[in-house]
């Protein structure tokens, strides 16, 4: 099953710096490359506002998407835990994402 995951920049994001110059960029890029190599991430990248990222992931369930500890990854500290994901009519949100939408 495919899911669409929306991520938002986190507290370490520096809007004055290009993507490749963000803190721990190499670790983040390596982690994302691994997810692509494993077939989990099938498509993704930053949106035009450069504050959000959209990913298309392939997983068996929403729980499998949630189980990936995005924020615990070294080098991912410029990406927040705020996550929205959907497949068909279902949607995934966490408390931080709910607060971001208010």
Chimera marker file (.cmm) of the C-alpha trace (Angstrom):
<marker_set name="trace">
<marker id="1" x="0.000" y="0.000" z="0.000" r="1" g="1" b="0" radius="0.5"/>
<marker id="2" x="1.245" y="3.507" z="-0.747" r="1" g="1" b="0" radius="0.5"/>
<marker id="3" x="1.084" y="6.384" z="1.739" r="1" g="1" b="0" radius="0.5"/>
<marker id="4" x="1.697" y="10.097" z="1.329" r="1" g="1" b="0" radius="0.5"/>
<marker id="5" x="3.679" y="11.595" z="4.204" r="1" g="1" b="0" radius="0.5"/>
<marker id="6" x="3.981" y="15.344" z="4.808" r="1" g="1" b="0" radius="0.5"/>
<marker id="7" x="6.900" y="16.558" z="6.908" r="1" g="1" b="0" radius="0.5"/>
<marker id="8" x="7.619" y="20.086" z="8.140" r="1" g="1" b="0" radius="0.5"/>
<marker id="9" x="10.912" y="21.797" z="8.962" r="1" g="1" b="0" radius="0.5"/>
<marker id="10" x="11.958" y="21.507" z="12.570" r="1" g="1" b="0" radius="0.5"/>
<marker id="11" x="13.745" y="23.675" z="15.109" r="1" g="1" b="0" radius="0.5"/>
<marker id="12" x="17.239" y="23.224" z="13.649" r="1" g="1" b="0" radius="0.5"/>
<marker id="13" x="16.180" y="24.341" z="10.153" r="1" g="1" b="0" radius="0.5"/>
<marker id="14" x="17.984" y="27.508" z="9.054" r="1" g="1" b="0" radius="0.5"/>
<marker id="15" x="16.051" y="29.179" z="6.206" r="1" g="1" b="0" radius="0.5"/>
<marker id="16" x="19.101" y="31.270" z="5.284" r="1" g="1" b="0" radius="0.5"/>
<marker id="17" x="21.052" y="28.131" z="4.298" r="1" g="1" b="0" radius="0.5"/>
<marker id="18" x="20.515" y="25.858" z="1.278" r="1" g="1" b="0" radius="0.5"/>
<marker id="19" x="19.245" y="22.347" z="1.886" r="1" g="1" b="0" radius="0.5"/>
<marker id="20" x="22.680" y="20.758" z="1.502" r="1" g="1" b="0" radius="0.5"/>
<marker id="21" x="24.146" y="23.116" z="4.126" r="1" g="1" b="0" radius="0.5"/>
<marker id="22" x="21.648" y="22.284" z="6.885" r="1" g="1" b="0" radius="0.5"/>
<marker id="23" x="22.902" y="20.734" z="10.123" r="1" g="1" b="0" radius="0.5"/>
<marker id="24" x="23.841" y="17.048" z="9.777" r="1" g="1" b="0" radius="0.5"/>
<marker id="25" x="22.865" y="17.057" z="6.097" r="1" g="1" b="0" radius="0.5"/>
<marker id="26" x="25.165" y="14.122" z="5.248" r="1" g="1" b="0" radius="0.5"/>
<marker id="27" x="23.619" y="11.885" z="7.916" r="1" g="1" b="0" radius="0.5"/>
<marker id="28" x="20.114" y="12.864" z="6.841" r="1" g="1" b="0" radius="0.5"/>
<marker id="29" x="20.886" y="12.237" z="3.153" r="1" g="1" b="0" radius="0.5"/>
<marker id="30" x="22.418" y="8.856" z="3.985" r="1" g="1" b="0" radius="0.5"/>
<marker id="31" x="19.326" y="7.861" z="5.998" r="1" g="1" b="0" radius="0.5"/>
<marker id="32" x="16.981" y="8.908" z="3.200" r="1" g="1" b="0" radius="0.5"/>
<marker id="33" x="19.112" y="7.099" z="0.592" r="1" g="1" b="0" radius="0.5"/>
<marker id="34" x="18.812" y="3.962" z="2.727" r="1" g="1" b="0" radius="0.5"/>
<marker id="35" x="14.997" y="4.296" z="2.801" r="1" g="1" b="0" radius="0.5"/>
<marker id="36" x="14.994" y="4.614" z="-1.001" r="1" g="1" b="0" radius="0.5"/>
<marker id="37" x="17.339" y="1.633" z="-1.419" r="1" g="1" b="0" radius="0.5"/>
<marker id="38" x="15.070" y="-0.459" z="0.824" r="1" g="1" b="0" radius="0.5"/>
<marker id="39" x="12.038" y="0.468" z="-1.295" r="1" g="1" b="0" radius="0.5"/>
<marker id="40" x="10.269" y="2.267" z="1.568" r="1" g="1" b="0" radius="0.5"/>
<marker id="41" x="10.455" y="5.741" z="-0.004" r="1" g="1" b="0" radius="0.5"/>
<marker id="42" x="9.424" y="5.602" z="-3.648" r="1" g="1" b="0" radius="0.5"/>
<marker id="43" x="9.126" y="9.327" z="-4.391" r="1" g="1" b="0" radius="0.5"/>
<marker id="44" x="9.715" y="12.515" z="-2.470" r="1" g="1" b="0" radius="0.5"/>
<marker id="45" x="11.279" y="15.892" z="-2.074" r="1" g="1" b="0" radius="0.5"/>
<marker id="46" x="10.783" y="19.432" z="-0.817" r="1" g="1" b="0" radius="0.5"/>
<marker id="47" x="7.695" y="21.418" z="-1.774" r="1" g="1" b="0" radius="0.5"/>
<marker id="48" x="7.937" y="24.890" z="-3.330" r="1" g="1" b="0" radius="0.5"/>
<marker id="49" x="7.743" y="26.652" z="0.054" r="1" g="1" b="0" radius="0.5"/>
<marker id="50" x="10.931" y="24.772" z="1.086" r="1" g="1" b="0" radius="0.5"/>
<marker id="51" x="9.465" y="24.321" z="4.568" r="1" g="1" b="0" radius="0.5"/>
<marker id="52" x="7.630" y="21.089" z="3.841" r="1" g="1" b="0" radius="0.5"/>
<marker id="53" x="8.576" y="17.770" z="2.280" r="1" g="1" b="0" radius="0.5"/>
<marker id="54" x="6.249" y="15.237" z="0.712" r="1" g="1" b="0" radius="0.5"/>
<marker id="55" x="7.145" y="11.554" z="0.527" r="1" g="1" b="0" radius="0.5"/>
<marker id="56" x="5.368" y="8.634" z="-1.078" r="1" g="1" b="0" radius="0.5"/>
<marker id="57" x="6.176" y="5.517" z="0.892" r="1" g="1" b="0" radius="0.5"/>
<marker id="58" x="5.272" y="1.876" z="0.440" r="1" g="1" b="0" radius="0.5"/>
<marker id="59" x="4.360" y="0.022" z="3.622" r="1" g="1" b="0" radius="0.5"/>
<marker id="60" x="2.047" y="-2.725" z="4.778" r="1" g="1" b="0" radius="0.5"/>
<marker id="61" x="0.064" y="-0.443" z="7.085" r="1" g="1" b="0" radius="0.5"/>
<marker id="62" x="-0.203" y="2.983" z="8.673" r="1" g="1" b="0" radius="0.5"/>
<marker id="63" x="1.361" y="1.451" z="11.780" r="1" g="1" b="0" radius="0.5"/>
<marker id="64" x="4.455" y="0.561" z="9.734" r="1" g="1" b="0" radius="0.5"/>
<marker id="65" x="4.752" y="4.198" z="8.642" r="1" g="1" b="0" radius="0.5"/>
<marker id="66" x="4.354" y="5.380" z="12.236" r="1" g="1" b="0" radius="0.5"/>
<marker id="67" x="6.883" y="2.810" z="13.469" r="1" g="1" b="0" radius="0.5"/>
<marker id="68" x="9.704" y="4.506" z="11.588" r="1" g="1" b="0" radius="0.5"/>
<marker id="69" x="11.300" y="6.759" z="14.184" r="1" g="1" b="0" radius="0.5"/>
<marker id="70" x="11.791" y="9.805" z="11.909" r="1" g="1" b="0" radius="0.5"/>
<marker id="71" x="12.815" y="12.181" z="14.673" r="1" g="1" b="0" radius="0.5"/>
<marker id="72" x="15.205" y="9.730" z="16.308" r="1" g="1" b="0" radius="0.5"/>
<marker id="73" x="17.421" y="9.581" z="13.230" r="1" g="1" b="0" radius="0.5"/>
<marker id="74" x="20.743" y="11.361" z="13.586" r="1" g="1" b="0" radius="0.5"/>
<marker id="75" x="20.750" y="14.144" z="11.055" r="1" g="1" b="0" radius="0.5"/>
<marker id="76" x="16.972" y="14.445" z="10.981" r="1" g="1" b="0" radius="0.5"/>
<marker id="77" x="16.790" y="17.119" z="13.687" r="1" g="1" b="0" radius="0.5"/>
<marker id="78" x="15.966" y="19.816" z="11.149" r="1" g="1" b="0" radius="0.5"/>
<marker id="79" x="12.796" y="17.886" z="10.313" r="1" g="1" b="0" radius="0.5"/>
<marker id="80" x="10.125" y="17.930" z="12.964" r="1" g="1" b="0" radius="0.5"/>
<marker id="81" x="8.063" y="15.037" z="14.256" r="1" g="1" b="0" radius="0.5"/>
<marker id="82" x="4.966" y="16.580" z="12.726" r="1" g="1" b="0" radius="0.5"/>
<marker id="83" x="3.711" y="13.984" z="10.306" r="1" g="1" b="0" radius="0.5"/>
<marker id="84" x="0.620" y="13.591" z="8.242" r="1" g="1" b="0" radius="0.5"/>
<marker id="85" x="0.177" y="10.512" z="6.125" r="1" g="1" b="0" radius="0.5"/>
<marker id="86" x="-2.712" y="9.168" z="4.153" r="1" g="1" b="0" radius="0.5"/>
<marker id="87" x="-3.699" y="6.255" z="1.992" r="1" g="1" b="0" radius="0.5"/>
<marker id="88" x="-7.107" y="6.396" z="0.439" r="1" g="1" b="0" radius="0.5"/>
<marker id="89" x="-9.478" y="7.820" z="3.033" r="1" g="1" b="0" radius="0.5"/>
<marker id="90" x="-7.374" y="7.130" z="6.120" r="1" g="1" b="0" radius="0.5"/>
<marker id="91" x="-5.028" y="9.666" z="7.674" r="1" g="1" b="0" radius="0.5"/>
<marker id="92" x="-2.168" y="9.542" z="10.146" r="1" g="1" b="0" radius="0.5"/>
<marker id="93" x="-1.444" y="12.399" z="12.491" r="1" g="1" b="0" radius="0.5"/>
<marker id="94" x="0.400" y="12.756" z="15.746" r="1" g="1" b="0" radius="0.5"/>
<marker id="95" x="-0.176" y="15.275" z="18.524" r="1" g="1" b="0" radius="0.5"/>
<marker id="96" x="2.462" y="17.649" z="17.153" r="1" g="1" b="0" radius="0.5"/>
<marker id="97" x="0.850" y="17.624" z="13.719" r="1" g="1" b="0" radius="0.5"/>
<marker id="98" x="-2.533" y="18.349" z="15.250" r="1" g="1" b="0" radius="0.5"/>
<marker id="99" x="-1.073" y="21.335" z="17.104" r="1" g="1" b="0" radius="0.5"/>
<marker id="100" x="0.597" y="22.615" z="13.910" r="1" g="1" b="0" radius="0.5"/>
<marker id="101" x="-2.743" y="22.749" z="12.103" r="1" g="1" b="0" radius="0.5"/>
<marker id="102" x="-4.443" y="24.913" z="14.753" r="1" g="1" b="0" radius="0.5"/>
<link id1="1" id2="2" r="1" g="1" b="0" radius="0.2"/>
<link id1="2" id2="3" r="1" g="1" b="0" radius="0.2"/>
<link id1="3" id2="4" r="1" g="1" b="0" radius="0.2"/>
<link id1="4" id2="5" r="1" g="1" b="0" radius="0.2"/>
<link id1="5" id2="6" r="1" g="1" b="0" radius="0.2"/>
<link id1="6" id2="7" r="1" g="1" b="0" radius="0.2"/>
<link id1="7" id2="8" r="1" g="1" b="0" radius="0.2"/>
<link id1="8" id2="9" r="1" g="1" b="0" radius="0.2"/>
<link id1="9" id2="10" r="1" g="1" b="0" radius="0.2"/>
<link id1="10" id2="11" r="1" g="1" b="0" radius="0.2"/>
<link id1="11" id2="12" r="1" g="1" b="0" radius="0.2"/>
<link id1="12" id2="13" r="1" g="1" b="0" radius="0.2"/>
<link id1="13" id2="14" r="1" g="1" b="0" radius="0.2"/>
<link id1="14" id2="15" r="1" g="1" b="0" radius="0.2"/>
<link id1="15" id2="16" r="1" g="1" b="0" radius="0.2"/>
<link id1="16" id2="17" r="1" g="1" b="0" radius="0.2"/>
<link id1="17" id2="18" r="1" g="1" b="0" radius="0.2"/>
<link id1="18" id2="19" r="1" g="1" b="0" radius="0.2"/>
<link id1="19" id2="20" r="1" g="1" b="0" radius="0.2"/>
<link id1="20" id2="21" r="1" g="1" b="0" radius="0.2"/>
<link id1="21" id2="22" r="1" g="1" b="0" radius="0.2"/>
<link id1="22" id2="23" r="1" g="1" b="0" radius="0.2"/>
<link id1="23" id2="24" r="1" g="1" b="0" radius="0.2"/>
<link id1="24" id2="25" r="1" g="1" b="0" radius="0.2"/>
<link id1="25" id2="26" r="1" g="1" b="0" radius="0.2"/>
<link id1="26" id2="27" r="1" g="1" b="0" radius="0.2"/>
<link id1="27" id2="28" r="1" g="1" b="0" radius="0.2"/>
<link id1="28" id2="29" r="1" g="1" b="0" radius="0.2"/>
<link id1="29" id2="30" r="1" g="1" b="0" radius="0.2"/>
<link id1="30" id2="31" r="1" g="1" b="0" radius="0.2"/>
<link id1="31" id2="32" r="1" g="1" b="0" radius="0.2"/>
<link id1="32" id2="33" r="1" g="1" b="0" radius="0.2"/>
<link id1="33" id2="34" r="1" g="1" b="0" radius="0.2"/>
<link id1="34" id2="35" r="1" g="1" b="0" radius="0.2"/>
<link id1="35" id2="36" r="1" g="1" b="0" radius="0.2"/>
<link id1="36" id2="37" r="1" g="1" b="0" radius="0.2"/>
<link id1="37" id2="38" r="1" g="1" b="0" radius="0.2"/>
<link id1="38" id2="39" r="1" g="1" b="0" radius="0.2"/>
<link id1="39" id2="40" r="1" g="1" b="0" radius="0.2"/>
<link id1="40" id2="41" r="1" g="1" b="0" radius="0.2"/>
<link id1="41" id2="42" r="1" g="1" b="0" radius="0.2"/>
<link id1="42" id2="43" r="1" g="1" b="0" radius="0.2"/>
<link id1="43" id2="44" r="1" g="1" b="0" radius="0.2"/>
<link id1="44" id2="45" r="1" g="1" b="0" radius="0.2"/>
<link id1="45" id2="46" r="1" g="1" b="0" radius="0.2"/>
<link id1="46" id2="47" r="1" g="1" b="0" radius="0.2"/>
<link id1="47" id2="48" r="1" g="1" b="0" radius="0.2"/>
<link id1="48" id2="49" r="1" g="1" b="0" radius="0.2"/>
<link id1="49" id2="50" r="1" g="1" b="0" radius="0.2"/>
<link id1="50" id2="51" r="1" g="1" b="0" radius="0.2"/>
<link id1="51" id2="52" r="1" g="1" b="0" radius="0.2"/>
<link id1="52" id2="53" r="1" g="1" b="0" radius="0.2"/>
<link id1="53" id2="54" r="1" g="1" b="0" radius="0.2"/>
<link id1="54" id2="55" r="1" g="1" b="0" radius="0.2"/>
<link id1="55" id2="56" r="1" g="1" b="0" radius="0.2"/>
<link id1="56" id2="57" r="1" g="1" b="0" radius="0.2"/>
<link id1="57" id2="58" r="1" g="1" b="0" radius="0.2"/>
<link id1="58" id2="59" r="1" g="1" b="0" radius="0.2"/>
<link id1="59" id2="60" r="1" g="1" b="0" radius="0.2"/>
<link id1="60" id2="61" r="1" g="1" b="0" radius="0.2"/>
<link id1="61" id2="62" r="1" g="1" b="0" radius="0.2"/>
<link id1="62" id2="63" r="1" g="1" b="0" radius="0.2"/>
<link id1="63" id2="64" r="1" g="1" b="0" radius="0.2"/>
<link id1="64" id2="65" r="1" g="1" b="0" radius="0.2"/>
<link id1="65" id2="66" r="1" g="1" b="0" radius="0.2"/>
<link id1="66" id2="67" r="1" g="1" b="0" radius="0.2"/>
<link id1="67" id2="68" r="1" g="1" b="0" radius="0.2"/>
<link id1="68" id2="69" r="1" g="1" b="0" radius="0.2"/>
<link id1="69" id2="70" r="1" g="1" b="0" radius="0.2"/>
<link id1="70" id2="71" r="1" g="1" b="0" radius="0.2"/>
<link id1="71" id2="72" r="1" g="1" b="0" radius="0.2"/>
<link id1="72" id2="73" r="1" g="1" b="0" radius="0.2"/>
<link id1="73" id2="74" r="1" g="1" b="0" radius="0.2"/>
<link id1="74" id2="75" r="1" g="1" b="0" radius="0.2"/>
<link id1="75" id2="76" r="1" g="1" b="0" radius="0.2"/>
<link id1="76" id2="77" r="1" g="1" b="0" radius="0.2"/>
<link id1="77" id2="78" r="1" g="1" b="0" radius="0.2"/>
<link id1="78" id2="79" r="1" g="1" b="0" radius="0.2"/>
<link id1="79" id2="80" r="1" g="1" b="0" radius="0.2"/>
<link id1="80" id2="81" r="1" g="1" b="0" radius="0.2"/>
<link id1="81" id2="82" r="1" g="1" b="0" radius="0.2"/>
<link id1="82" id2="83" r="1" g="1" b="0" radius="0.2"/>
<link id1="83" id2="84" r="1" g="1" b="0" radius="0.2"/>
<link id1="84" id2="85" r="1" g="1" b="0" radius="0.2"/>
<link id1="85" id2="86" r="1" g="1" b="0" radius="0.2"/>
<link id1="86" id2="87" r="1" g="1" b="0" radius="0.2"/>
<link id1="87" id2="88" r="1" g="1" b="0" radius="0.2"/>
<link id1="88" id2="89" r="1" g="1" b="0" radius="0.2"/>
<link id1="89" id2="90" r="1" g="1" b="0" radius="0.2"/>
<link id1="90" id2="91" r="1" g="1" b="0" radius="0.2"/>
<link id1="91" id2="92" r="1" g="1" b="0" radius="0.2"/>
<link id1="92" id2="93" r="1" g="1" b="0" radius="0.2"/>
<link id1="93" id2="94" r="1" g="1" b="0" radius="0.2"/>
<link id1="94" id2="95" r="1" g="1" b="0" radius="0.2"/>
<link id1="95" id2="96" r="1" g="1" b="0" radius="0.2"/>
<link id1="96" id2="97" r="1" g="1" b="0" radius="0.2"/>
<link id1="97" id2="98" r="1" g="1" b="0" radius="0.2"/>
<link id1="98" id2="99" r="1" g="1" b="0" radius="0.2"/>
<link id1="99" id2="100" r="1" g="1" b="0" radius="0.2"/>
<link id1="100" id2="101" r="1" g="1" b="0" radius="0.2"/>
<link id1="101" id2="102" r="1" g="1" b="0" radius="0.2"/>
</marker_set>
